[in-house]
Amino acid sequence: MQSEAEPRALHAAIIMDGNGRWATGRSLPRIAGHRRGVEAIRKTAEACADLGIGTLTLYAFSADNWQRPADEVGGLMRLLRSYLRNETQRLARTGTRLSVVGRRDRLPAGIPEAIAAAEAATAEGRRLHLRICVDYSARDAIIAAARRLEGADATRESFGAMVAGEMHGSPVEVDLLIRTGGEKRLSDFLLWEAAYAELHFTDRMWPDFGPEDLALAVADFAQRDRRFGGLKSPRVRVAA
């Protein structure tokens, strides 16, 4: 068990919003914004360890995003396939463990296998746990877990593990939830895990988001008084 003297690493989660609007504002196709967004993932992930972030969860594609035009969805799936192919070795080399959270049965052929291979190749990473949510819905996960209860005497912890497990995830409580792009909503993202998360909204579009923006969000988080309904805040490691 973690002692009071041992602060735990921060879990930051980001709704990566604004890719399409970034591209449209530059008279570019929307997929160009998503490509630039992949670069922002790399820069942001590389900055995490120095800011005390041990887990970074990114919202890449929601269950509702299947409603977008077929060409955009197809482009996003190709980007995912390319990311898995091109980034896995670098992630392993930098001590980053990759997990993909969400349903896998609706993904195009070959992608579930590529996900499994990337997860296996990076499984020993300890510097950062990078979780990318694809075909993810927090409400669907909660409903699916509730259907499995069948009168069981569930606790918050056991039910939370069931909720996370429905989407191939783990029950990691969110400390800091960031949304880029100027919108101020959660969009069905980690609703159970973010019950006590501190929220940080920025107008910065995701393709322009970088280490400086992440550092500002973490600094803002460090000023929050988190008591979880009690009177004493647990210690969370935040870079000075």
Short mmCIF file of the C-alpha atoms (twelve columns), coordinates in Angstrom:
data_MODEL
# 
_entry.id   MODEL 
# 
loop_
_atom_site.group_PDB 
_atom_site.id 
_atom_site.type_symbol 
_atom_site.label_atom_id 
_atom_site.label_alt_id 
_atom_site.label_comp_id 
_atom_site.label_asym_id 
_atom_site.label_seq_id 
_atom_site.Cartn_x 
_atom_site.Cartn_y 
_atom_site.Cartn_z 
_atom_site.pdbx_PDB_model_num 
ATOM 1   C CA . MET A 1   0.000   0.000  0.000   1 
ATOM 2   C CA . GLN A 2   1.228   3.491  -0.832  1 
ATOM 3   C CA . SER A 3   2.220   5.401  2.288   1 
ATOM 4   C CA . GLU A 4   1.195   8.971  3.090   1 
ATOM 5   C CA . ALA A 5   4.772   10.062 2.380   1 
ATOM 6   C CA . GLU A 6   4.726   8.672  -1.153  1 
ATOM 7   C CA . PRO A 7   2.849   10.975 -3.541  1 
ATOM 8   C CA . ARG A 8   1.527   9.254  -6.615  1 
ATOM 9   C CA . ALA A 9   2.028   10.369 -10.198 1 
ATOM 10  C CA . LEU A 10  -0.614  12.454 -11.901 1 
ATOM 11  C CA . HIS A 11  -3.186  11.032 -14.312 1 
ATOM 12  C CA . ALA A 12  -3.989  13.614 -16.965 1 
ATOM 13  C CA . ALA A 13  -6.680  13.054 -19.571 1 
ATOM 14  C CA . ILE A 14  -7.152  15.219 -22.661 1 
ATOM 15  C CA . ILE A 15  -10.072 15.688 -25.031 1 
ATOM 16  C CA . MET A 16  -8.089  16.537 -28.155 1 
ATOM 17  C CA . ASP A 17  -10.537 18.932 -29.794 1 
ATOM 18  C CA . GLY A 18  -10.091 21.406 -32.634 1 
ATOM 19  C CA . ASN A 19  -8.270  19.440 -35.338 1 
ATOM 20  C CA . GLY A 20  -10.938 19.997 -37.976 1 
ATOM 21  C CA . ARG A 21  -11.471 23.660 -37.129 1 
ATOM 22  C CA . TRP A 22  -7.700  24.229 -37.148 1 
ATOM 23  C CA . ALA A 23  -7.535  22.865 -40.695 1 
ATOM 24  C CA . THR A 24  -10.667 24.635 -41.944 1 
ATOM 25  C CA . GLY A 25  -9.343  27.948 -40.671 1 
ATOM 26  C CA . ARG A 26  -6.297  27.428 -42.885 1 
ATOM 27  C CA . SER A 27  -8.312  26.319 -45.931 1 
ATOM 28  C CA . LEU A 28  -6.971  22.789 -45.528 1 
ATOM 29  C CA . PRO A 29  -8.892  19.497 -45.557 1 
ATOM 30  C CA . ARG A 30  -9.960  18.369 -42.095 1 
ATOM 31  C CA . ILE A 31  -7.664  15.346 -42.245 1 
ATOM 32  C CA . ALA A 32  -4.693  17.736 -42.362 1 
ATOM 33  C CA . GLY A 33  -5.680  18.905 -38.889 1 
ATOM 34  C CA . HIS A 34  -5.815  15.328 -37.652 1 
ATOM 35  C CA . ARG A 35  -2.329  14.695 -39.051 1 
ATOM 36  C CA . ARG A 36  -0.993  17.709 -37.185 1 
ATOM 37  C CA . GLY A 37  -2.808  16.416 -34.127 1 
ATOM 38  C CA . VAL A 38  -0.643  13.277 -34.210 1 
ATOM 39  C CA . GLU A 39  2.436   15.494 -33.933 1 
ATOM 40  C CA . ALA A 40  0.864   17.184 -30.901 1 
ATOM 41  C CA . ILE A 41  0.412   13.763 -29.280 1 
ATOM 42  C CA . ARG A 42  4.127   13.081 -29.610 1 
ATOM 43  C CA . LYS A 43  5.184   16.455 -28.168 1 
ATOM 44  C CA . THR A 44  2.724   16.302 -25.303 1 
ATOM 45  C CA . ALA A 45  3.571   12.742 -24.325 1 
ATOM 46  C CA . GLU A 46  7.284   13.521 -24.283 1 
ATOM 47  C CA . ALA A 47  6.691   16.353 -21.792 1 
ATOM 48  C CA . CYS A 48  4.697   14.293 -19.301 1 
ATOM 49  C CA . ALA A 49  7.403   12.716 -17.160 1 
ATOM 50  C CA . ASP A 50  9.051   16.040 -16.328 1 
ATOM 51  C CA . LEU A 51  5.664   17.369 -15.181 1 
ATOM 52  C CA . GLY A 52  4.958   14.470 -12.845 1 
ATOM 53  C CA . ILE A 53  2.422   12.821 -15.135 1 
ATOM 54  C CA . GLY A 54  2.557   9.038  -15.010 1 
ATOM 55  C CA . THR A 55  -0.565  8.301  -17.046 1 
ATOM 56  C CA . LEU A 56  -1.846  10.248 -20.045 1 
ATOM 57  C CA . THR A 57  -5.223  9.309  -21.547 1 
ATOM 58  C CA . LEU A 58  -6.159  10.865 -24.884 1 
ATOM 59  C CA . TYR A 59  -9.623  10.933 -26.472 1 
ATOM 60  C CA . ALA A 60  -8.960  10.205 -30.139 1 
ATOM 61  C CA . PHE A 61  -12.235 8.780  -31.505 1 
ATOM 62  C CA . SER A 62  -15.551 8.454  -29.708 1 
ATOM 63  C CA . ALA A 63  -18.283 5.889  -30.348 1 
ATOM 64  C CA . ASP A 64  -20.379 8.747  -31.742 1 
ATOM 65  C CA . ASN A 65  -17.655 9.746  -34.218 1 
ATOM 66  C CA . TRP A 66  -18.759 6.914  -36.513 1 
ATOM 67  C CA . GLN A 67  -21.496 9.338  -37.573 1 
ATOM 68  C CA . ARG A 68  -18.957 11.591 -39.294 1 
ATOM 69  C CA . PRO A 69  -18.519 11.492 -43.086 1 
ATOM 70  C CA . ALA A 70  -17.096 8.185  -44.308 1 
ATOM 71  C CA . ASP A 71  -14.028 9.797  -45.852 1 
ATOM 72  C CA . GLU A 72  -13.082 11.481 -42.570 1 
ATOM 73  C CA . VAL A 73  -13.633 8.283  -40.585 1 
ATOM 74  C CA . GLY A 74  -11.557 6.354  -43.100 1 
ATOM 75  C CA . GLY A 75  -8.782  8.916  -42.853 1 
ATOM 76  C CA . LEU A 76  -8.784  8.692  -39.056 1 
ATOM 77  C CA . MET A 77  -8.552  4.903  -39.182 1 
ATOM 78  C CA . ARG A 78  -5.611  5.150  -41.590 1 
ATOM 79  C CA . LEU A 79  -3.927  7.590  -39.215 1 
ATOM 80  C CA . LEU A 80  -4.421  5.152  -36.342 1 
ATOM 81  C CA . ARG A 81  -2.922  2.330  -38.374 1 
ATOM 82  C CA . SER A 82  0.017   4.561  -39.350 1 
ATOM 83  C CA . TYR A 83  0.560   5.688  -35.748 1 
ATOM 84  C CA . LEU A 84  0.740   2.112  -34.514 1 
ATOM 85  C CA . ARG A 85  3.149   1.176  -37.281 1 
ATOM 86  C CA . ASN A 86  5.443   4.196  -36.998 1 
ATOM 87  C CA . GLU A 87  5.436   5.041  -33.292 1 
ATOM 88  C CA . THR A 88  5.626   1.696  -31.480 1 
ATOM 89  C CA . GLN A 89  9.421   1.383  -31.564 1 
ATOM 90  C CA . ARG A 90  9.902   4.968  -30.415 1 
ATOM 91  C CA . LEU A 91  7.441   4.461  -27.553 1 
ATOM 92  C CA . ALA A 92  9.240   1.314  -26.440 1 
ATOM 93  C CA . ARG A 93  12.614  3.062  -26.673 1 
ATOM 94  C CA . THR A 94  11.424  5.974  -24.497 1 
ATOM 95  C CA . GLY A 95  9.879   3.748  -21.826 1 
ATOM 96  C CA . THR A 96  6.297   4.510  -22.805 1 
ATOM 97  C CA . ARG A 97  3.650   1.841  -22.388 1 
ATOM 98  C CA . LEU A 98  0.848   2.131  -24.949 1 
ATOM 99  C CA . SER A 99  -2.719  0.984  -24.320 1 
ATOM 100 C CA . VAL A 100 -5.697  1.495  -26.595 1 
ATOM 101 C CA . VAL A 101 -8.953  1.884  -24.683 1 
ATOM 102 C CA . GLY A 102 -12.325 1.273  -26.336 1 
ATOM 103 C CA . ARG A 103 -14.187 -1.258 -28.416 1 
ATOM 104 C CA . ARG A 104 -12.188 -3.222 -30.964 1 
ATOM 105 C CA . ASP A 105 -14.879 -5.243 -32.700 1 
ATOM 106 C CA . ARG A 106 -15.927 -2.349 -34.968 1 
ATOM 107 C CA . LEU A 107 -12.439 -1.310 -36.066 1 
ATOM 108 C CA . PRO A 108 -11.276 -2.056 -39.637 1 
ATOM 109 C CA . ALA A 109 -9.621  -5.396 -40.281 1 
ATOM 110 C CA . GLY A 110 -6.025  -5.599 -39.111 1 
ATOM 111 C CA . ILE A 111 -6.193  -2.727 -36.620 1 
ATOM 112 C CA . PRO A 112 -7.116  -4.827 -33.553 1 
ATOM 113 C CA . GLU A 113 -4.127  -7.059 -34.286 1 
ATOM 114 C CA . ALA A 114 -1.878  -4.015 -34.707 1 
ATOM 115 C CA . ILE A 115 -3.112  -2.672 -31.373 1 
ATOM 116 C CA . ALA A 116 -2.344  -5.945 -29.623 1 
ATOM 117 C CA . ALA A 117 1.135   -6.041 -31.147 1 
ATOM 118 C CA . ALA A 118 1.897   -2.449 -30.108 1 
ATOM 119 C CA . GLU A 119 0.667   -3.069 -26.579 1 
ATOM 120 C CA . ALA A 120 2.821   -6.178 -26.287 1 
ATOM 121 C CA . ALA A 121 5.905   -4.398 -27.658 1 
ATOM 122 C CA . THR A 122 5.593   -1.529 -25.155 1 
ATOM 123 C CA . ALA A 123 4.353   -3.489 -22.146 1 
ATOM 124 C CA . GLU A 124 7.559   -2.952 -20.145 1 
ATOM 125 C CA . GLY A 125 7.408   0.835  -20.364 1 
ATOM 126 C CA . ARG A 126 7.482   2.527  -16.961 1 
ATOM 127 C CA . ARG A 127 8.208   6.185  -17.736 1 
ATOM 128 C CA . LEU A 128 4.681   6.900  -18.995 1 
ATOM 129 C CA . HIS A 129 1.482   4.968  -19.563 1 
ATOM 130 C CA . LEU A 130 -0.040  6.447  -22.726 1 
ATOM 131 C CA . ARG A 131 -3.669  5.440  -23.218 1 
ATOM 132 C CA . ILE A 132 -5.466  6.336  -26.451 1 
ATOM 133 C CA . CYS A 133 -9.255  6.027  -26.487 1 
ATOM 134 C CA . VAL A 134 -10.668 4.791  -29.806 1 
ATOM 135 C CA . ASP A 135 -14.340 3.875  -30.373 1 
ATOM 136 C CA . TYR A 136 -14.862 4.811  -26.741 1 
ATOM 137 C CA . SER A 137 -18.060 5.672  -24.848 1 
ATOM 138 C CA . ALA A 138 -18.164 6.096  -21.075 1 
ATOM 139 C CA . ARG A 139 -21.951 5.739  -21.001 1 
ATOM 140 C CA . ASP A 140 -21.830 2.501  -23.001 1 
ATOM 141 C CA . ALA A 141 -19.192 1.153  -20.603 1 
ATOM 142 C CA . ILE A 142 -21.301 2.027  -17.547 1 
ATOM 143 C CA . ILE A 143 -24.417 0.451  -19.061 1 
ATOM 144 C CA . ALA A 144 -22.533 -2.726 -20.006 1 
ATOM 145 C CA . ALA A 145 -21.038 -3.031 -16.523 1 
ATOM 146 C CA . ALA A 146 -24.441 -2.468 -14.882 1 
ATOM 147 C CA . ARG A 147 -25.949 -5.252 -16.970 1 
ATOM 148 C CA . ARG A 148 -23.315 -7.654 -15.644 1 
ATOM 149 C CA . LEU A 149 -23.989 -6.914 -11.979 1 
ATOM 150 C CA . GLU A 150 -26.949 -9.290 -11.587 1 
ATOM 151 C CA . GLY A 151 -27.524 -8.319 -7.995  1 
ATOM 152 C CA . ALA A 152 -23.866 -8.554 -6.974  1 
ATOM 153 C CA . ASP A 153 -22.815 -6.550 -3.929  1 
ATOM 154 C CA . ALA A 154 -20.567 -4.198 -5.875  1 
ATOM 155 C CA . THR A 155 -18.337 -1.520 -4.369  1 
ATOM 156 C CA . ARG A 156 -17.190 1.635  -6.095  1 
ATOM 157 C CA . GLU A 157 -13.848 -0.027 -6.697  1 
ATOM 158 C CA . SER A 158 -15.197 -3.279 -8.106  1 
ATOM 159 C CA . PHE A 159 -17.797 -1.572 -10.270 1 
ATOM 160 C CA . GLY A 160 -15.215 0.938  -11.490 1 
ATOM 161 C CA . ALA A 161 -12.988 -1.950 -12.547 1 
ATOM 162 C CA . MET A 162 -15.916 -3.451 -14.452 1 
ATOM 163 C CA . VAL A 163 -16.644 -0.133 -16.186 1 
ATOM 164 C CA . ALA A 164 -13.022 0.254  -17.280 1 
ATOM 165 C CA . GLY A 165 -12.772 -3.366 -18.322 1 
ATOM 166 C CA . GLU A 166 -15.698 -3.032 -20.696 1 
ATOM 167 C CA . MET A 167 -13.479 -0.779 -22.835 1 
ATOM 168 C CA . HIS A 168 -10.187 -2.696 -22.454 1 
ATOM 169 C CA . GLY A 169 -9.074  -0.167 -19.864 1 
ATOM 170 C CA . SER A 170 -7.968  -0.063 -16.243 1 
ATOM 171 C CA . PRO A 171 -9.683  1.819  -13.386 1 
ATOM 172 C CA . VAL A 172 -7.291  4.765  -13.119 1 
ATOM 173 C CA . GLU A 173 -8.862  7.796  -11.438 1 
ATOM 174 C CA . VAL A 174 -8.382  11.001 -13.444 1 
ATOM 175 C CA . ASP A 175 -6.739  13.908 -11.607 1 
ATOM 176 C CA . LEU A 176 -6.676  16.526 -14.360 1 
ATOM 177 C CA . LEU A 177 -8.985  16.587 -17.375 1 
ATOM 178 C CA . ILE A 178 -8.066  19.023 -20.154 1 
ATOM 179 C CA . ARG A 179 -10.167 19.965 -23.165 1 
ATOM 180 C CA . THR A 180 -8.650  21.930 -26.024 1 
ATOM 181 C CA . GLY A 181 -10.467 23.867 -28.743 1 
ATOM 182 C CA . GLY A 182 -12.570 26.191 -26.599 1 
ATOM 183 C CA . GLU A 183 -15.531 23.893 -25.910 1 
ATOM 184 C CA . LYS A 184 -16.526 23.176 -22.300 1 
ATOM 185 C CA . ARG A 185 -18.102 19.738 -22.144 1 
ATOM 186 C CA . LEU A 186 -17.020 16.168 -21.352 1 
ATOM 187 C CA . SER A 187 -18.449 14.483 -24.464 1 
ATOM 188 C CA . ASP A 188 -18.913 11.034 -22.896 1 
ATOM 189 C CA . PHE A 189 -15.252 10.765 -21.848 1 
ATOM 190 C CA . LEU A 190 -14.189 8.841  -18.709 1 
ATOM 191 C CA . LEU A 191 -17.347 9.851  -16.831 1 
ATOM 192 C CA . TRP A 192 -16.805 7.342  -14.009 1 
ATOM 193 C CA . GLU A 193 -13.042 7.800  -13.704 1 
ATOM 194 C CA . ALA A 194 -13.289 11.615 -13.828 1 
ATOM 195 C CA . ALA A 195 -15.823 11.930 -11.005 1 
ATOM 196 C CA . TYR A 196 -13.413 14.097 -8.980  1 
ATOM 197 C CA . ALA A 197 -11.165 15.332 -11.776 1 
ATOM 198 C CA . GLU A 198 -10.124 18.964 -11.916 1 
ATOM 199 C CA . LEU A 199 -11.219 20.470 -15.239 1 
ATOM 200 C CA . HIS A 200 -9.063  22.726 -17.395 1 
ATOM 201 C CA . PHE A 201 -10.374 24.259 -20.622 1 
ATOM 202 C CA . THR A 202 -8.245  26.055 -23.173 1 
ATOM 203 C CA . ASP A 203 -9.019  27.814 -26.447 1 
ATOM 204 C CA . ARG A 204 -5.853  26.359 -27.956 1 
ATOM 205 C CA . MET A 205 -6.671  24.025 -30.848 1 
ATOM 206 C CA . TRP A 206 -5.173  20.584 -30.378 1 
ATOM 207 C CA . PRO A 207 -2.679  20.802 -33.299 1 
ATOM 208 C CA . ASP A 208 -1.159  23.865 -31.594 1 
ATOM 209 C CA . PHE A 209 -1.133  22.348 -28.100 1 
ATOM 210 C CA . GLY A 210 2.323   21.620 -26.735 1 
ATOM 211 C CA . PRO A 211 4.476   21.185 -23.626 1 
ATOM 212 C CA . GLU A 212 4.003   24.801 -22.535 1 
ATOM 213 C CA . ASP A 213 0.228   24.427 -22.570 1 
ATOM 214 C CA . LEU A 214 0.449   21.183 -20.625 1 
ATOM 215 C CA . ALA A 215 2.722   22.836 -18.064 1 
ATOM 216 C CA . LEU A 216 0.198   25.668 -17.631 1 
ATOM 217 C CA . ALA A 217 -2.589  23.165 -17.035 1 
ATOM 218 C CA . VAL A 218 -0.506  21.279 -14.470 1 
ATOM 219 C CA . ALA A 219 0.412   24.541 -12.718 1 
ATOM 220 C CA . ASP A 220 -3.266  25.458 -12.577 1 
ATOM 221 C CA . PHE A 221 -4.041  22.001 -11.178 1 
ATOM 222 C CA . ALA A 222 -1.394  22.437 -8.473  1 
ATOM 223 C CA . GLN A 223 -3.315  25.439 -7.127  1 
ATOM 224 C CA . ARG A 224 -6.570  23.507 -6.700  1 
ATOM 225 C CA . ASP A 225 -7.660  22.347 -3.248  1 
ATOM 226 C CA . ARG A 226 -8.876  18.759 -3.755  1 
ATOM 227 C CA . ARG A 227 -10.628 17.318 -0.702  1 
ATOM 228 C CA . PHE A 228 -12.912 14.710 -2.298  1 
ATOM 229 C CA . GLY A 229 -15.709 15.623 0.097   1 
ATOM 230 C CA . GLY A 230 -13.383 15.518 3.118   1 
ATOM 231 C CA . LEU A 231 -11.006 17.990 4.711   1 
ATOM 232 C CA . LYS A 232 -7.578  16.751 3.664   1 
ATOM 233 C CA . SER A 233 -6.095  16.520 0.181   1 
ATOM 234 C CA . PRO A 234 -4.165  13.375 -0.847  1 
ATOM 235 C CA . ARG A 235 -0.694  14.014 -2.134  1 
ATOM 236 C CA . VAL A 236 -0.241  13.938 -5.901  1 
ATOM 237 C CA . ARG A 237 3.209   14.467 -7.405  1 
ATOM 238 C CA . VAL A 238 3.290   17.676 -9.436  1 
ATOM 239 C CA . ALA A 239 6.459   19.117 -10.933 1 
ATOM 240 C CA . ALA A 240 7.634   22.349 -9.358  1 
# 
